[in-house]
Amino acid sequence: MKKSKNRKTIILKCTIQKKNNISKYYTTKNIKNNKNKLKLKKYNYILRKKTIHEEI
């Protein structure tokens, strides 16, 4: 797979469970289109529900 110059690998961490920071997701985003920090709803397996994960 060819790596694009506009894509960057980022880490998403849970905003609710800041104490342990175990719930992490790795993903890529297009820097050209998304200059702001990314916020997505992802599943937190410790809390067993969907929570907001924010780019660090």
N, CA, C and O atoms as a Maestro MAE file, in Angstrom:
{
 s_m_m2io_version
 :::
 2.0.0
}

f_m_ct {
 s_m_title
 :::
 protein
 m_atom[224] {
  # First column is atom index #
  i_m_mmod_type
  r_m_x_coord
  r_m_y_coord
  r_m_z_coord
  i_m_residue_number
  s_m_chain_name
  s_m_pdb_residue_name
  s_m_pdb_atom_name
  i_m_atomic_number
  :::
  1 25 0.832 -1.169 0.000 1 A "MET " " N  " 7
  2 3 0.000 0.000 0.000 1 A "MET " " CA " 6
  3 2 0.888 1.248 0.000 1 A "MET " " C  " 6
  4 15 1.846 1.337 0.768 1 A "MET " " O  " 8
  5 25 0.569 2.182 -0.845 2 A "LYS " " N  " 7
  6 3 1.341 3.406 -0.968 2 A "LYS " " CA " 6
  7 2 0.926 4.402 0.113 2 A "LYS " " C  " 6
  8 15 -0.263 4.640 0.324 2 A "LYS " " O  " 8
  9 25 1.911 4.978 0.792 3 A "LYS " " N  " 7
  10 3 1.619 5.947 1.837 3 A "LYS " " CA " 6
  11 2 1.524 7.341 1.220 3 A "LYS " " C  " 6
  12 15 2.427 7.783 0.509 3 A "LYS " " O  " 8
  13 25 0.430 8.014 1.500 4 A "SER " " N  " 7
  14 3 0.192 9.341 0.952 4 A "SER " " CA " 6
  15 2 0.872 10.403 1.816 4 A "SER " " C  " 6
  16 15 1.047 10.216 3.020 4 A "SER " " O  " 8
  17 25 1.246 11.497 1.203 5 A "LYS " " N  " 7
  18 3 1.887 12.592 1.932 5 A "LYS " " CA " 6
  19 2 0.888 13.385 2.749 5 A "LYS " " C  " 6
  20 15 1.267 14.058 3.707 5 A "LYS " " O  " 8
  21 25 -0.389 13.315 2.382 6 A "ASN " " N  " 7
  22 3 -1.417 14.088 3.078 6 A "ASN " " CA " 6
  23 2 -2.001 13.370 4.283 6 A "ASN " " C  " 6
  24 15 -2.760 13.971 5.043 6 A "ASN " " O  " 8
  25 25 -1.669 12.102 4.477 7 A "ARG " " N  " 7
  26 3 -2.240 11.333 5.576 7 A "ARG " " CA " 6
  27 2 -1.254 11.218 6.732 7 A "ARG " " C  " 6
  28 15 -0.044 11.103 6.537 7 A "ARG " " O  " 8
  29 25 -1.809 11.251 7.940 8 A "LYS " " N  " 7
  30 3 -0.997 11.185 9.146 8 A "LYS " " CA " 6
  31 2 -1.630 10.190 10.110 8 A "LYS " " C  " 6
  32 15 -2.851 10.170 10.266 8 A "LYS " " O  " 8
  33 25 -0.816 9.367 10.755 9 A "THR " " N  " 7
  34 3 -1.309 8.423 11.754 9 A "THR " " CA " 6
  35 2 -1.508 9.160 13.068 9 A "THR " " C  " 6
  36 15 -0.624 9.882 13.530 9 A "THR " " O  " 8
  37 25 -2.688 8.969 13.668 10 A "ILE " " N  " 7
  38 3 -3.003 9.645 14.930 10 A "ILE " " CA " 6
  39 2 -3.484 8.629 15.962 10 A "ILE " " C  " 6
  40 15 -3.847 7.503 15.622 10 A "ILE " " O  " 8
  41 25 -3.480 9.044 17.226 11 A "ILE " " N  " 7
  42 3 -3.968 8.216 18.326 11 A "ILE " " CA " 6
  43 2 -5.180 8.908 18.929 11 A "ILE " " C  " 6
  44 15 -5.151 10.107 19.205 11 A "ILE " " O  " 8
  45 25 -6.243 8.141 19.131 12 A "LEU " " N  " 7
  46 3 -7.448 8.641 19.773 12 A "LEU " " CA " 6
  47 2 -7.531 8.050 21.173 12 A "LEU " " C  " 6
  48 15 -7.411 6.836 21.344 12 A "LEU " " O  " 8
  49 25 -7.737 8.910 22.186 13 A "LYS " " N  " 7
  50 3 -7.870 8.445 23.564 13 A "LYS " " CA " 6
  51 2 -9.218 8.867 24.117 13 A "LYS " " C  " 6
  52 15 -9.787 9.878 23.705 13 A "LYS " " O  " 8
  53 25 -9.712 8.090 25.043 14 A "CYS " " N  " 7
  54 3 -11.023 8.338 25.641 14 A "CYS " " CA " 6
  55 2 -10.987 9.595 26.498 14 A "CYS " " C  " 6
  56 15 -10.041 9.805 27.258 14 A "CYS " " O  " 8
  57 25 -12.022 10.437 26.378 15 A "THR " " N  " 7
  58 3 -12.081 11.672 27.161 15 A "THR " " CA " 6
  59 2 -12.701 11.446 28.529 15 A "THR " " C  " 6
  60 15 -12.417 12.199 29.461 15 A "THR " " O  " 8
  61 25 -13.535 10.433 28.674 16 A "ILE " " N  " 7
  62 3 -14.197 10.174 29.955 16 A "ILE " " CA " 6
  63 2 -13.270 9.452 30.917 16 A "ILE " " C  " 6
  64 15 -13.206 9.792 32.098 16 A "ILE " " O  " 8
  65 25 -12.568 8.475 30.424 17 A "GLN " " N  " 7
  66 3 -11.697 7.667 31.261 17 A "GLN " " CA " 6
  67 2 -10.252 8.138 31.124 17 A "GLN " " C  " 6
  68 15 -9.438 7.470 30.487 17 A "GLN " " O  " 8
  69 25 -9.941 9.258 31.706 18 A "LYS " " N  " 7
  70 3 -8.595 9.830 31.588 18 A "LYS " " CA " 6
  71 2 -7.614 9.237 32.589 18 A "LYS " " C  " 6
  72 15 -6.403 9.375 32.423 18 A "LYS " " O  " 8
  73 25 -8.120 8.582 33.617 19 A "LYS " " N  " 7
  74 3 -7.268 8.058 34.669 19 A "LYS " " CA " 6
  75 2 -6.307 6.985 34.142 19 A "LYS " " C  " 6
  76 15 -5.104 7.056 34.391 19 A "LYS " " O  " 8
  77 25 -6.832 5.995 33.417 20 A "ASN " " N  " 7
  78 3 -6.006 4.881 32.949 20 A "ASN " " CA " 6
  79 2 -5.515 5.057 31.524 20 A "ASN " " C  " 6
  80 15 -4.415 4.620 31.187 20 A "ASN " " O  " 8
  81 25 -6.320 5.695 30.685 21 A "ASN " " N  " 7
  82 3 -6.002 5.878 29.261 21 A "ASN " " CA " 6
  83 2 -5.699 4.556 28.570 21 A "ASN " " C  " 6
  84 15 -4.783 4.465 27.752 21 A "ASN " " O  " 8
  85 25 -6.477 3.535 28.909 22 A "ILE " " N  " 7
  86 3 -6.274 2.240 28.291 22 A "ILE " " CA " 6
  87 2 -6.958 2.171 26.939 22 A "ILE " " C  " 6
  88 15 -6.444 1.550 26.009 22 A "ILE " " O  " 8
  89 25 -8.090 2.794 26.828 23 A "SER " " N  " 7
  90 3 -8.857 2.746 25.587 23 A "SER " " CA " 6
  91 2 -8.231 3.682 24.554 23 A "SER " " C  " 6
  92 15 -8.397 4.899 24.625 23 A "SER " " O  " 8
  93 25 -7.506 3.095 23.588 24 A "LYS " " N  " 7
  94 3 -6.844 3.857 22.533 24 A "LYS " " CA " 6
  95 2 -7.201 3.268 21.184 24 A "LYS " " C  " 6
  96 15 -7.391 2.060 21.049 24 A "LYS " " O  " 8
  97 25 -7.291 4.126 20.198 25 A "TYR " " N  " 7
  98 3 -7.497 3.706 18.817 25 A "TYR " " CA " 6
  99 2 -6.474 4.403 17.939 25 A "TYR " " C  " 6
  100 15 -6.196 5.589 18.122 25 A "TYR " " O  " 8
  101 25 -5.915 3.674 16.991 26 A "TYR " " N  " 7
  102 3 -4.985 4.237 16.019 26 A "TYR " " CA " 6
  103 2 -5.707 4.339 14.688 26 A "TYR " " C  " 6
  104 15 -6.353 3.388 14.249 26 A "TYR " " O  " 8
  105 25 -5.596 5.491 14.048 27 A "THR " " N  " 7
  106 3 -6.234 5.706 12.764 27 A "THR " " CA " 6
  107 2 -5.442 6.736 11.973 27 A "THR " " C  " 6
  108 15 -4.465 7.292 12.474 27 A "THR " " O  " 8
  109 25 -5.857 6.988 10.752 28 A "THR " " N  " 7
  110 3 -5.206 8.006 9.933 28 A "THR " " CA " 6
  111 2 -6.205 9.084 9.576 28 A "THR " " C  " 6
  112 15 -7.412 8.843 9.534 28 A "THR " " O  " 8
  113 25 -5.699 10.264 9.321 29 A "LYS " " N  " 7
  114 3 -6.566 11.349 8.882 29 A "LYS " " CA " 6
  115 2 -5.866 12.147 7.799 29 A "LYS " " C  " 6
  116 15 -4.638 12.175 7.714 29 A "LYS " " O  " 8
  117 25 -6.667 12.788 6.981 30 A "ASN " " N  " 7
  118 3 -6.155 13.616 5.908 30 A "ASN " " CA " 6
  119 2 -5.861 15.003 6.471 30 A "ASN " " C  " 6
  120 15 -6.777 15.699 6.907 30 A "ASN " " O  " 8
  121 25 -4.615 15.404 6.467 31 A "ILE " " N  " 7
  122 3 -4.200 16.689 7.035 31 A "ILE " " CA " 6
  123 2 -4.711 17.850 6.196 31 A "ILE " " C  " 6
  124 15 -5.027 18.917 6.721 31 A "ILE " " O  " 8
  125 25 -4.788 17.635 4.909 32 A "LYS " " N  " 7
  126 3 -5.223 18.697 4.005 32 A "LYS " " CA " 6
  127 2 -6.680 19.113 4.258 32 A "LYS " " C  " 6
  128 15 -7.009 20.298 4.204 32 A "LYS " " O  " 8
  129 25 -7.547 18.133 4.533 33 A "ASN " " N  " 7
  130 3 -8.970 18.409 4.748 33 A "ASN " " CA " 6
  131 2 -9.329 18.687 6.199 33 A "ASN " " C  " 6
  132 15 -10.212 19.502 6.466 33 A "ASN " " O  " 8
  133 25 -8.662 18.027 7.142 34 A "ASN " " N  " 7
  134 3 -8.995 18.139 8.569 34 A "ASN " " CA " 6
  135 2 -7.821 18.721 9.333 34 A "ASN " " C  " 6
  136 15 -6.896 18.000 9.706 34 A "ASN " " O  " 8
  137 25 -7.857 19.994 9.559 35 A "LYS " " N  " 7
  138 3 -6.766 20.638 10.303 35 A "LYS " " CA " 6
  139 2 -7.041 20.655 11.799 35 A "LYS " " C  " 6
  140 15 -6.108 20.766 12.595 35 A "LYS " " O  " 8
  141 25 -8.308 20.547 12.196 36 A "ASN " " N  " 7
  142 3 -8.682 20.535 13.611 36 A "ASN " " CA " 6
  143 2 -8.464 19.154 14.212 36 A "ASN " " C  " 6
  144 15 -8.271 18.168 13.499 36 A "ASN " " O  " 8
  145 25 -8.499 19.106 15.550 37 A "LYS " " N  " 7
  146 3 -8.379 17.821 16.225 37 A "LYS " " CA " 6
  147 2 -9.627 16.993 15.975 37 A "LYS " " C  " 6
  148 15 -10.744 17.508 15.924 37 A "LYS " " O  " 8
  149 25 -9.410 15.723 15.824 38 A "LEU " " N  " 7
  150 3 -10.479 14.808 15.488 38 A "LEU " " CA " 6
  151 2 -11.159 14.297 16.751 38 A "LEU " " C  " 6
  152 15 -10.488 13.954 17.725 38 A "LEU " " O  " 8
  153 25 -12.497 14.244 16.737 39 A "LYS " " N  " 7
  154 3 -13.282 13.675 17.839 39 A "LYS " " CA " 6
  155 2 -14.253 12.676 17.233 39 A "LYS " " C  " 6
  156 15 -15.045 13.006 16.350 39 A "LYS " " O  " 8
  157 25 -14.173 11.444 17.731 40 A "LEU " " N  " 7
  158 3 -15.045 10.390 17.227 40 A "LEU " " CA " 6
  159 2 -15.661 9.623 18.381 40 A "LEU " " C  " 6
  160 15 -15.081 9.534 19.464 40 A "LEU " " O  " 8
  161 25 -16.847 9.068 18.139 41 A "LYS " " N  " 7
  162 3 -17.479 8.205 19.123 41 A "LYS " " CA " 6
  163 2 -17.010 6.787 18.859 41 A "LYS " " C  " 6
  164 15 -17.251 6.234 17.786 41 A "LYS " " O  " 8
  165 25 -16.342 6.205 19.837 42 A "LYS " " N  " 7
  166 3 -15.810 4.849 19.715 42 A "LYS " " CA " 6
  167 2 -16.224 4.036 20.936 42 A "LYS " " C  " 6
  168 15 -16.640 4.591 21.953 42 A "LYS " " O  " 8
  169 25 -16.107 2.738 20.826 43 A "TYR " " N  " 7
  170 3 -16.490 1.846 21.914 43 A "TYR " " CA " 6
  171 2 -15.359 1.728 22.930 43 A "TYR " " C  " 6
  172 15 -14.218 1.434 22.572 43 A "TYR " " O  " 8
  173 25 -15.686 1.959 24.192 44 A "ASN " " N  " 7
  174 3 -14.739 1.780 25.282 44 A "ASN " " CA " 6
  175 2 -15.070 0.449 25.949 44 A "ASN " " C  " 6
  176 15 -16.112 0.319 26.591 44 A "ASN " " O  " 8
  177 25 -14.193 -0.536 25.801 45 A "TYR " " N  " 7
  178 3 -14.484 -1.881 26.284 45 A "TYR " " CA " 6
  179 2 -14.442 -1.993 27.804 45 A "TYR " " C  " 6
  180 15 -14.992 -2.949 28.349 45 A "TYR " " O  " 8
  181 25 -13.817 -1.063 28.503 46 A "ILE " " N  " 7
  182 3 -13.786 -1.091 29.967 46 A "ILE " " CA " 6
  183 2 -15.106 -0.585 30.537 46 A "ILE " " C  " 6
  184 15 -15.662 -1.187 31.456 46 A "ILE " " O  " 8
  185 25 -15.604 0.521 29.990 47 A "LEU " " N  " 7
  186 3 -16.887 1.067 30.424 47 A "LEU " " CA " 6
  187 2 -18.073 0.364 29.763 47 A "LEU " " C  " 6
  188 15 -19.209 0.496 30.216 47 A "LEU " " O  " 8
  189 25 -17.806 -0.377 28.699 48 A "ARG " " N  " 7
  190 3 -18.813 -1.112 27.931 48 A "ARG " " CA " 6
  191 2 -19.892 -0.213 27.345 48 A "ARG " " C  " 6
  192 15 -21.082 -0.525 27.401 48 A "ARG " " O  " 8
  193 25 -19.457 0.903 26.784 49 A "LYS " " N  " 7
  194 3 -20.366 1.800 26.072 49 A "LYS " " CA " 6
  195 2 -19.566 2.681 25.132 49 A "LYS " " C  " 6
  196 15 -18.337 2.721 25.198 49 A "LYS " " O  " 8
  197 25 -20.266 3.385 24.257 50 A "LYS " " N  " 7
  198 3 -19.618 4.290 23.322 50 A "LYS " " CA " 6
  199 2 -19.319 5.600 24.023 50 A "LYS " " C  " 6
  200 15 -20.178 6.166 24.698 50 A "LYS " " O  " 8
  201 25 -18.085 6.081 23.856 51 A "THR " " N  " 7
  202 3 -17.657 7.346 24.456 51 A "THR " " CA " 6
  203 2 -16.939 8.168 23.397 51 A "THR " " C  " 6
  204 15 -16.589 7.659 22.332 51 A "THR " " O  " 8
  205 25 -16.725 9.422 23.694 52 A "ILE " " N  " 7
  206 3 -16.021 10.313 22.770 52 A "ILE " " CA " 6
  207 2 -14.516 10.120 22.944 52 A "ILE " " C  " 6
  208 15 -13.989 10.196 24.054 52 A "ILE " " O  " 8
  209 25 -13.846 9.872 21.837 53 A "HIS " " N  " 7
  210 3 -12.398 9.727 21.822 53 A "HIS " " CA " 6
  211 2 -11.823 10.913 21.053 53 A "HIS " " C  " 6
  212 15 -12.324 11.285 19.993 53 A "HIS " " O  " 8
  213 25 -10.772 11.493 21.602 54 A "GLU " " N  " 7
  214 3 -10.194 12.714 21.036 54 A "GLU " " CA " 6
  215 2 -8.743 12.474 20.638 54 A "GLU " " C  " 6
  216 15 -8.025 11.695 21.264 54 A "GLU " " O  " 8
  217 25 -8.344 13.151 19.603 55 A "GLU " " N  " 7
  218 3 -6.966 13.062 19.116 55 A "GLU " " CA " 6
  219 2 -6.024 13.709 20.123 55 A "GLU " " C  " 6
  220 15 -6.322 14.760 20.689 55 A "GLU " " O  " 8
  221 25 -4.879 13.060 20.337 56 A "ILE " " N  " 7
  222 3 -3.882 13.668 21.237 56 A "ILE " " CA " 6
  223 2 -2.733 14.226 20.450 56 A "ILE " " C  " 6
  224 15 -1.797 14.776 21.031 56 A "ILE " " O  " 8
  :::
 }
 m_bond[223] {
  # First column is bond index #
  i_m_from
  i_m_to
  i_m_order
  :::
  1 1 2 1
  2 2 3 1
  3 3 4 2
  4 3 5 1
  5 5 6 1
  6 6 7 1
  7 7 8 2
  8 7 9 1
  9 9 10 1
  10 10 11 1
  11 11 12 2
  12 11 13 1
  13 13 14 1
  14 14 15 1
  15 15 16 2
  16 15 17 1
  17 17 18 1
  18 18 19 1
  19 19 20 2
  20 19 21 1
  21 21 22 1
  22 22 23 1
  23 23 24 2
  24 23 25 1
  25 25 26 1
  26 26 27 1
  27 27 28 2
  28 27 29 1
  29 29 30 1
  30 30 31 1
  31 31 32 2
  32 31 33 1
  33 33 34 1
  34 34 35 1
  35 35 36 2
  36 35 37 1
  37 37 38 1
  38 38 39 1
  39 39 40 2
  40 39 41 1
  41 41 42 1
  42 42 43 1
  43 43 44 2
  44 43 45 1
  45 45 46 1
  46 46 47 1
  47 47 48 2
  48 47 49 1
  49 49 50 1
  50 50 51 1
  51 51 52 2
  52 51 53 1
  53 53 54 1
  54 54 55 1
  55 55 56 2
  56 55 57 1
  57 57 58 1
  58 58 59 1
  59 59 60 2
  60 59 61 1
  61 61 62 1
  62 62 63 1
  63 63 64 2
  64 63 65 1
  65 65 66 1
  66 66 67 1
  67 67 68 2
  68 67 69 1
  69 69 70 1
  70 70 71 1
  71 71 72 2
  72 71 73 1
  73 73 74 1
  74 74 75 1
  75 75 76 2
  76 75 77 1
  77 77 78 1
  78 78 79 1
  79 79 80 2
  80 79 81 1
  81 81 82 1
  82 82 83 1
  83 83 84 2
  84 83 85 1
  85 85 86 1
  86 86 87 1
  87 87 88 2
  88 87 89 1
  89 89 90 1
  90 90 91 1
  91 91 92 2
  92 91 93 1
  93 93 94 1
  94 94 95 1
  95 95 96 2
  96 95 97 1
  97 97 98 1
  98 98 99 1
  99 99 100 2
  100 99 101 1
  101 101 102 1
  102 102 103 1
  103 103 104 2
  104 103 105 1
  105 105 106 1
  106 106 107 1
  107 107 108 2
  108 107 109 1
  109 109 110 1
  110 110 111 1
  111 111 112 2
  112 111 113 1
  113 113 114 1
  114 114 115 1
  115 115 116 2
  116 115 117 1
  117 117 118 1
  118 118 119 1
  119 119 120 2
  120 119 121 1
  121 121 122 1
  122 122 123 1
  123 123 124 2
  124 123 125 1
  125 125 126 1
  126 126 127 1
  127 127 128 2
  128 127 129 1
  129 129 130 1
  130 130 131 1
  131 131 132 2
  132 131 133 1
  133 133 134 1
  134 134 135 1
  135 135 136 2
  136 135 137 1
  137 137 138 1
  138 138 139 1
  139 139 140 2
  140 139 141 1
  141 141 142 1
  142 142 143 1
  143 143 144 2
  144 143 145 1
  145 145 146 1
  146 146 147 1
  147 147 148 2
  148 147 149 1
  149 149 150 1
  150 150 151 1
  151 151 152 2
  152 151 153 1
  153 153 154 1
  154 154 155 1
  155 155 156 2
  156 155 157 1
  157 157 158 1
  158 158 159 1
  159 159 160 2
  160 159 161 1
  161 161 162 1
  162 162 163 1
  163 163 164 2
  164 163 165 1
  165 165 166 1
  166 166 167 1
  167 167 168 2
  168 167 169 1
  169 169 170 1
  170 170 171 1
  171 171 172 2
  172 171 173 1
  173 173 174 1
  174 174 175 1
  175 175 176 2
  176 175 177 1
  177 177 178 1
  178 178 179 1
  179 179 180 2
  180 179 181 1
  181 181 182 1
  182 182 183 1
  183 183 184 2
  184 183 185 1
  185 185 186 1
  186 186 187 1
  187 187 188 2
  188 187 189 1
  189 189 190 1
  190 190 191 1
  191 191 192 2
  192 191 193 1
  193 193 194 1
  194 194 195 1
  195 195 196 2
  196 195 197 1
  197 197 198 1
  198 198 199 1
  199 199 200 2
  200 199 201 1
  201 201 202 1
  202 202 203 1
  203 203 204 2
  204 203 205 1
  205 205 206 1
  206 206 207 1
  207 207 208 2
  208 207 209 1
  209 209 210 1
  210 210 211 1
  211 211 212 2
  212 211 213 1
  213 213 214 1
  214 214 215 1
  215 215 216 2
  216 215 217 1
  217 217 218 1
  218 218 219 1
  219 219 220 2
  220 219 221 1
  221 221 222 1
  222 222 223 1
  223 223 224 2
  :::
 }
}
